[in-house]
């Protein structure tokens, strides 16, 4: 004989713990590199947040290369923000000068994906 709660009782009472890593994904759609004197050091990666949230200061991994960096700035509609959410178009800036191209994926450094 089996004792304890039924599966249905367990599922109704179970508490889900939110993961620290929220499964965030951002695919680069366009690399912004203005060739003007005013913005000679500007390099932003434009796209839409596919899932999760990105915050200024987050450590990220760039795939497929496996490079890592940190988010230094997030712009939404030309205004600097502290974070960006799923579905928002954004321009993400990173602290390192890395070779990132259209189609590359930005995700938290410690991610669910290998």
Secondary structure, DSSP 4 states (H G I P E B T S, - for coil): ---S--HHHHHHH--PPPPSS---EEEEEEEE---SSTTTT--EEEEEEEESEEETT-EEEEETTTEEEEEEEEEETTEEESEEETT-EEEEEESS-----TT-EEEESS-S--
